[in-house]
Amino acid sequence: MNVLQKNIALGELRAARSMLPEPVGLVPTMGFLHEGHLSLVKRACEQSASVVVSIFVNPTQFAPTDDLDAYPRDLERDVTLLQEAGANLLWLPTPDVMYPPDFQTWVDVEKITQPLEGEKRPGHFRGVTTVVAKLFNAVQPQKAFFGQKDAQQVAVIRQMVRDLNMPVEIVTLPIIRERDGLAMSSRNTYLNPEERRAALVLSKSLAAAESAYESGERDAQIIRKIMEEIINAEPLARLEYVSCANFETLEELEMLDKKALLSMAVYIGKTRLIDNRVLG
């Protein structure tokens, strides 16, 4: 695997990219890889002749109060995992490369970024869409692979690709979970053993809501209440939001008469976790 790192010029990246057999798949990540990331790389290898992975902890999608400096990193381990998974090229851009002096151009998707994560983390999606657009422009992939765990992020990126006529197919893969149901996340490493047990309340609340749906419940407010009550019963959990929204638009539903996205953000101790499930 070719590893391009430090302050590499984009011309050198594009030269390395031009040597790869087509079609090319891209897996954008922030590193500290787990099985969720690796499932994307493996699927990219199945659907592409070559696979490019980027690792970049993007500062513009973190709020001043977020955990940018504390975000876990282990590059040596990441490189080993990517080699084993079959990636062909790893790009490690720095903030100076992605945001050079006097940088002033942003990609701002509007309506679909306003609820949920967008409401709780102002500016987050502007950072996400800008960096993803830059990655697409630099790598020129035919396909890009994302995980369903960041469901709103995927919806926003799909909207950006449609609106800007980007020639990239967005491939979304299911959430990879631990055996006990917890969605895999780099932030799970922040949890102590007691918090780790408490974090199961997220997947338990989603499972209960899905069970109610499968039993015939279609009132979205009742579905939300089921999730809220289970989460609020956990002493270490602090609920930020629960949602039962239209899968495409992310507008909150009154009745589940179409494909829906259940999602939530919950603090377990000081660690903010998200999870979701698709109904219908």
URLIN-V415125 format. One record per residue. N is the residue number from 1. RES is the residue in three letters. SS is DSSP state (a for helix, b for strand, c for the rest). PSI is psi in whole degrees, -180 to 180 (* if undefined). D_CENTER is the distance of its C-alpha to the mean C-alpha in Angstrom with 1 decimal. Layout:
BEGIN
N/RES/SS/PSI/D_CENTER, N/RES/SS/PSI/D_CENTER
END
This chain:
BEGIN
1/MET/c/131/24.2, 2/ASN/b/126/24.7, 3/VAL/b/115/23.0, 4/LEU/b/119/23.1, 5/GLN/c/-178/22.6, 6/LYS/c/-149/24.0, 7/ASN/c/56/25.3, 8/ILE/c/138/25.6, 9/ALA/c/148/26.7, 10/LEU/a/-30/24.7, 11/GLY/a/-37/27.9, 12/GLU/a/-39/27.6, 13/LEU/a/-47/24.0, 14/ARG/a/-32/25.2, 15/ALA/a/-43/28.3, 16/ALA/a/-41/26.4, 17/ARG/a/-37/24.2, 18/SER/a/-19/27.4, 19/MET/c/-9/28.8, 20/LEU/c/140/26.1, 21/PRO/c/145/27.1, 22/GLU/c/155/25.5, 23/PRO/c/160/23.2, 24/VAL/b/133/20.4, 25/GLY/b/145/16.8, 26/LEU/b/135/14.0, 27/VAL/b/100/11.1, 28/PRO/b/133/9.4, 29/THR/b/169/8.5, 30/MET/c/15/9.6, 31/GLY/c/-168/11.9, 32/PHE/c/59/13.4, 33/LEU/c/147/12.4, 34/HIS/c/-175/12.8, 35/GLU/a/-26/13.5, 36/GLY/a/-48/10.1, 37/HIS/a/-45/9.7, 38/LEU/a/-29/13.3, 39/SER/a/-34/13.2, 40/LEU/a/-43/11.4, 41/VAL/a/-44/14.1, 42/LYS/a/-41/16.8, 43/ARG/a/-38/16.1, 44/ALA/a/-39/16.1, 45/CYS/a/-34/19.4, 46/GLU/a/-33/20.7, 47/GLN/a/-2/20.1, 48/SER/c/151/20.8, 49/ALA/c/-30/23.9, 50/SER/b/150/21.9, 51/VAL/b/125/18.5, 52/VAL/b/133/17.2, 53/VAL/b/135/14.5, 54/SER/b/142/13.7, 55/ILE/b/116/13.2, 56/PHE/c/114/13.2, 57/VAL/c/99/12.5, 58/ASN/c/110/12.6, 59/PRO/a/-24/15.1, 60/THR/a/-8/15.0, 61/GLN/a/4/11.8, 62/PHE/c/136/13.5, 63/ALA/c/162/16.4, 64/PRO/c/-28/19.7, 65/THR/c/-1/19.5, 66/ASP/c/180/16.1, 67/ASP/c/45/16.0, 68/LEU/c/-52/15.7, 69/ASP/c/-31/18.8, 70/ALA/c/-6/18.1, 71/TYR/c/130/14.7, 72/PRO/c/143/15.6, 73/ARG/c/140/16.7, 74/ASP/c/79/18.7, 75/LEU/a/-41/19.2, 76/GLU/a/-45/22.1, 77/ARG/a/-42/20.4, 78/ASP/a/-44/17.4, 79/VAL/a/-45/20.0, 80/THR/a/-45/21.9, 81/LEU/a/-40/19.0, 82/LEU/a/-37/18.2, 83/GLN/a/-43/21.9, 84/GLU/a/-32/22.3, 85/ALA/a/-16/19.4, 86/GLY/c/13/21.2, 87/ALA/c/149/19.3, 88/ASN/c/-33/21.9, 89/LEU/b/130/20.8, 90/LEU/b/125/18.7, 91/TRP/b/129/18.4, 92/LEU/c/72/18.2, 93/PRO/c/155/18.7, 94/THR/c/165/19.9, 95/PRO/a/-34/19.6, 96/ASP/a/-33/23.2, 97/VAL/a/-44/22.2, 98/MET/a/-33/19.2, 99/TYR/c/77/21.1, 100/PRO/c/168/24.8, 101/PRO/c/140/27.6, 102/ASP/c/22/28.1, 103/PHE/c/131/24.6, 104/GLN/c/18/24.7, 105/THR/c/127/22.7, 106/TRP/c/151/19.5, 107/VAL/c/119/17.6, 108/ASP/c/99/17.5, 109/VAL/c/139/16.4, 110/GLU/c/-90/18.4, 111/LYS/a/-46/18.8, 112/ILE/a/-14/15.4, 113/THR/a/-4/13.9, 114/GLN/c/-39/16.8, 115/PRO/c/-179/16.2, 116/LEU/c/-120/14.0, 117/GLU/a/-35/11.5, 118/GLY/a/-36/13.5, 119/GLU/a/-40/16.7, 120/LYS/a/-22/15.9, 121/ARG/c/74/14.3, 122/PRO/c/135/16.6, 123/GLY/c/-12/15.7, 124/HIS/a/-51/12.0, 125/PHE/a/-25/11.2, 126/ARG/a/-40/14.2, 127/GLY/a/-40/13.0, 128/VAL/a/-53/9.7, 129/THR/a/-36/11.8, 130/THR/a/-47/14.6, 131/VAL/a/-37/13.1, 132/VAL/a/-40/11.5, 133/ALA/a/-40/15.0, 134/LYS/a/-39/16.7, 135/LEU/a/-44/15.0, 136/PHE/a/-43/16.0, 137/ASN/a/-39/19.4, 138/ALA/a/-42/20.0, 139/VAL/a/-30/19.1, 140/GLN/c/53/20.1, 141/PRO/c/157/18.3, 142/GLN/c/-31/19.3, 143/LYS/b/149/16.1, 144/ALA/b/141/12.4, 145/PHE/b/128/10.2, 146/PHE/b/157/6.6, 147/GLY/b/146/5.8, 148/GLN/a/-16/6.9, 149/LYS/a/-40/5.8, 150/ASP/a/68/3.5, 151/ALA/a/-43/6.8, 152/GLN/a/-38/8.1, 153/GLN/a/-44/5.9, 154/VAL/a/-43/7.0, 155/ALA/a/-40/10.3, 156/VAL/a/-44/10.8, 157/ILE/a/-40/10.4, 158/ARG/a/-43/12.7, 159/GLN/a/-45/15.0, 160/MET/a/-45/15.2, 161/VAL/a/-42/16.1, 162/ARG/a/-48/18.7, 163/ASP/a/-36/20.1, 164/LEU/c/9/20.6, 165/ASN/c/42/21.7, 166/MET/c/133/19.5, 167/PRO/c/56/20.6, 168/VAL/c/129/17.3, 169/GLU/b/126/16.4, 170/ILE/b/120/12.7, 171/VAL/b/125/12.4, 172/THR/b/130/10.0, 173/LEU/b/153/10.7, 174/PRO/c/159/11.3, 175/ILE/c/135/9.9, 176/ILE/c/129/12.0, 177/ARG/b/155/14.1, 178/GLU/c/167/16.9, 179/ARG/c/-30/20.4, 180/ASP/c/1/20.8, 181/GLY/c/-15/17.8, 182/LEU/c/130/15.4, 183/ALA/b/133/11.7, 184/MET/c/136/11.1, 185/SER/c/144/9.5, 186/SER/a/-30/10.9, 187/ARG/a/-11/12.2, 188/ASN/a/-24/14.3, 189/THR/a/-17/16.8, 190/TYR/a/-19/17.8, 191/LEU/c/134/19.3, 192/ASN/c/172/23.0, 193/PRO/a/-40/24.5, 194/GLU/a/-42/25.5, 195/GLU/a/-36/22.1, 196/ARG/a/-40/20.5, 197/ARG/a/-42/22.8, 198/ALA/a/-30/22.2, 199/ALA/c/-18/18.4, 200/LEU/a/-12/19.4, 201/VAL/a/-26/20.3, 202/LEU/a/-55/16.8, 203/SER/a/-32/17.0, 204/LYS/a/-41/20.8, 205/SER/a/-37/20.5, 206/LEU/a/-41/18.3, 207/ALA/a/-40/20.8, 208/ALA/a/-41/23.7, 209/ALA/a/-41/22.5, 210/GLU/a/-39/22.0, 211/SER/a/-42/25.4, 212/ALA/a/-41/27.0, 213/TYR/a/-45/25.6, 214/GLU/a/-22/27.0, 215/SER/c/0/30.3, 216/GLY/c/-5/30.6, 217/GLU/c/130/29.1, 218/ARG/c/0/27.9, 219/ASP/b/114/28.2, 220/ALA/a/-33/24.8, 221/GLN/a/-36/26.2, 222/ILE/a/-41/27.5, 223/ILE/a/-44/24.2, 224/ARG/a/-41/22.6, 225/LYS/a/-38/25.6, 226/ILE/a/-47/25.2, 227/MET/a/-44/21.8, 228/GLU/a/-45/23.1, 229/GLU/a/-40/26.2, 230/ILE/a/-43/24.6, 231/ILE/a/-45/22.3, 232/ASN/a/-18/25.1, 233/ALA/c/-11/27.4, 234/GLU/c/116/25.5, 235/PRO/c/-31/27.2, 236/LEU/c/-3/24.4, 237/ALA/b/140/21.8, 238/ARG/b/111/21.5, 239/LEU/b/130/19.9, 240/GLU/b/-47/18.2, 241/TYR/b/155/17.6, 242/VAL/b/152/17.7, 243/SER/b/144/17.3, 244/CYS/b/98/18.8, 245/ALA/b/160/18.0, 246/ASN/b/129/18.7, 247/PHE/c/-36/15.9, 248/GLU/c/-46/16.4, 249/THR/c/-18/17.4, 250/LEU/c/19/15.9, 251/GLU/c/137/19.5, 252/GLU/b/139/20.8, 253/LEU/c/153/23.1, 254/GLU/c/-41/26.6, 255/MET/b/144/27.1, 256/LEU/c/75/24.8, 257/ASP/c/10/26.6, 258/LYS/c/174/23.7, 259/LYS/c/132/20.2, 260/ALA/b/153/18.3, 261/LEU/b/118/15.0, 262/LEU/b/130/15.6, 263/SER/b/166/13.1, 264/MET/b/159/13.8, 265/ALA/b/131/13.4, 266/VAL/b/134/16.0, 267/TYR/b/127/17.5, 268/ILE/b/106/19.1, 269/GLY/c/-124/21.6, 270/LYS/c/1/19.9, 271/THR/b/126/16.4, 272/ARG/b/123/13.9, 273/LEU/b/148/11.9, 274/ILE/b/157/10.0, 275/ASP/b/164/10.5, 276/ASN/b/167/11.5, 277/ARG/b/144/14.0, 278/VAL/b/133/15.4, 279/LEU/b/144/19.2, 280/GLY/c/*/21.7
END
